């Protein structure tokens, strides 16, 4: 009798486990190349003898000046400005030779420099085009048509996608987070210049100017100056417009 009870209990347990078993799922497998892992290439490898890098005299002077801002025992704190300086000299991207050189200059383990360069998205770890186009798609820009601006840029440059470089090497396009010009949305950065209050038409005009080797006027493309009120200027002595008018008749 006891054996029969045990057998029935075991059968019920097995049946419950079969019906309540959780199915495991996994994401699609990807090659590790898709991650932030360095892979040696003919244009980016750690052998300084093959792809040497060192600061030109002007930049070395600037680097030493930057390092002097920190106590000797904390000079590694200069890693970010020195990587930025190296990227500027290296045509806009931070190769592993740049990282190794900065590590040597600051007497840091190379891995500590790699950690910084792979964490901050401002360091480009692959070659970029002559004109680096960064289109902001964070909420304020998105609410004012950032997706349309990004699509305009990509389509005008031959149907490329964010992260791609045009075949002629003139443009690289990326989608970025907030660039700090929310009141002038939508906007994009080309090189170090901000182009704001964009429309598809003004965006194409800017890209065409850069393609011709010209430098269009940065800032708002709508005619306003800096971040002044897009609906017009106001003053304490004039009647306000829109929902800002809350004066009651006895005080008007």
RAQUI-V724435 format. One record per backbone hydrogen bond with DSSP energy under -0.5 kcal/mol. CO is the residue of the C=O (numbers start at 1). NH is the residue of the N-H. E is the energy in kcal/mol with one decimal. If there is no record, write none. Layout:
BEGIN
co=CO nh=NH e=E
co=CO nh=NH e=E
END
This chain:
BEGIN
co=1 nh=5 e=-2.0
co=2 nh=6 e=-2.3
co=3 nh=7 e=-2.2
co=4 nh=8 e=-2.2
co=5 nh=9 e=-2.4
co=6 nh=10 e=-2.4
co=7 nh=11 e=-2.1
co=8 nh=12 e=-2.2
co=9 nh=13 e=-2.4
co=10 nh=14 e=-2.4
co=11 nh=15 e=-2.3
co=12 nh=16 e=-2.5
co=13 nh=17 e=-2.4
co=14 nh=18 e=-1.9
co=15 nh=19 e=-1.9
co=16 nh=20 e=-1.9
co=17 nh=21 e=-0.6
co=31 nh=34 e=-2.1
co=32 nh=35 e=-1.8
co=35 nh=37 e=-2.2
co=41 nh=44 e=-0.6
co=44 nh=41 e=-1.9
co=46 nh=48 e=-1.0
co=47 nh=50 e=-1.7
co=47 nh=51 e=-2.1
co=56 nh=60 e=-2.7
co=57 nh=61 e=-2.1
co=58 nh=62 e=-1.6
co=59 nh=63 e=-2.8
co=60 nh=64 e=-2.6
co=61 nh=65 e=-1.6
co=62 nh=66 e=-2.1
co=63 nh=67 e=-2.7
co=64 nh=68 e=-1.7
co=66 nh=69 e=-1.5
co=67 nh=70 e=-1.9
co=71 nh=74 e=-2.3
co=72 nh=75 e=-1.2
co=74 nh=77 e=-2.2
co=75 nh=78 e=-2.1
co=76 nh=79 e=-1.7
co=78 nh=82 e=-2.1
co=79 nh=83 e=-2.3
co=80 nh=84 e=-2.4
co=81 nh=85 e=-2.1
co=82 nh=86 e=-2.5
co=83 nh=87 e=-2.6
co=84 nh=88 e=-2.2
co=85 nh=89 e=-1.9
co=86 nh=90 e=-1.9
co=87 nh=92 e=-2.2
co=87 nh=93 e=-0.7
co=88 nh=91 e=-0.8
co=90 nh=93 e=-0.8
co=93 nh=95 e=-0.9
co=95 nh=99 e=-1.9
co=96 nh=100 e=-2.6
co=97 nh=101 e=-2.0
co=98 nh=102 e=-2.4
co=99 nh=103 e=-2.4
co=100 nh=104 e=-2.2
co=101 nh=105 e=-2.4
co=102 nh=106 e=-2.2
co=103 nh=107 e=-0.5
co=103 nh=108 e=-2.7
co=104 nh=107 e=-0.6
co=109 nh=112 e=-1.4
co=109 nh=113 e=-1.0
co=110 nh=114 e=-2.4
co=111 nh=115 e=-2.3
co=112 nh=116 e=-1.2
co=113 nh=117 e=-2.5
co=114 nh=118 e=-2.2
co=115 nh=119 e=-0.8
co=116 nh=119 e=-0.7
co=116 nh=120 e=-1.9
co=119 nh=121 e=-0.5
co=120 nh=123 e=-1.6
co=122 nh=124 e=-0.8
co=123 nh=125 e=-0.6
co=124 nh=94 e=-4.0
co=130 nh=132 e=-0.5
co=131 nh=133 e=-0.8
co=131 nh=172 e=-2.2
co=132 nh=134 e=-0.6
co=132 nh=191 e=-2.1
co=133 nh=135 e=-0.6
co=133 nh=174 e=-2.5
co=134 nh=136 e=-0.6
co=134 nh=189 e=-2.6
co=135 nh=176 e=-2.5
co=138 nh=141 e=-0.7
co=138 nh=142 e=-2.8
co=139 nh=143 e=-2.7
co=140 nh=144 e=-0.5
co=141 nh=144 e=-1.0
co=141 nh=146 e=-1.5
co=142 nh=145 e=-1.5
co=145 nh=149 e=-1.7
co=146 nh=150 e=-2.9
co=147 nh=151 e=-2.6
co=148 nh=152 e=-2.2
co=149 nh=153 e=-2.5
co=150 nh=154 e=-2.5
co=151 nh=155 e=-2.7
co=152 nh=156 e=-2.5
co=153 nh=157 e=-1.6
co=154 nh=159 e=-1.7
co=154 nh=160 e=-1.3
co=155 nh=158 e=-1.4
co=161 nh=164 e=-2.4
co=164 nh=173 e=-2.0
co=166 nh=169 e=-2.0
co=169 nh=130 e=-2.3
co=170 nh=131 e=-2.3
co=171 nh=166 e=-2.7
co=172 nh=133 e=-3.3
co=173 nh=163 e=-4.6
co=174 nh=135 e=-2.6
co=174 nh=176 e=-0.5
co=176 nh=137 e=-2.0
co=181 nh=184 e=-1.8
co=182 nh=185 e=-1.5
co=184 nh=197 e=-3.0
co=186 nh=198 e=-2.2
co=187 nh=136 e=-1.5
co=188 nh=195 e=-2.8
co=189 nh=134 e=-3.2
co=189 nh=191 e=-0.5
co=190 nh=192 e=-0.8
co=190 nh=193 e=-2.0
co=193 nh=190 e=-2.3
co=194 nh=219 e=-3.8
co=195 nh=188 e=-2.2
co=196 nh=221 e=-2.2
co=199 nh=203 e=-2.5
co=200 nh=204 e=-2.1
co=201 nh=205 e=-2.0
co=202 nh=206 e=-2.0
co=203 nh=207 e=-2.3
co=204 nh=208 e=-2.6
co=205 nh=209 e=-1.7
co=206 nh=210 e=-2.1
co=207 nh=211 e=-2.3
co=208 nh=212 e=-1.2
co=209 nh=214 e=-2.7
co=210 nh=213 e=-1.7
co=214 nh=216 e=-0.6
co=219 nh=196 e=-1.8
co=225 nh=228 e=-2.0
co=229 nh=232 e=-1.7
co=235 nh=238 e=-1.2
co=241 nh=244 e=-1.1
co=242 nh=245 e=-1.6
co=244 nh=246 e=-1.0
co=248 nh=251 e=-1.7
co=248 nh=252 e=-0.7
co=249 nh=252 e=-0.8
END
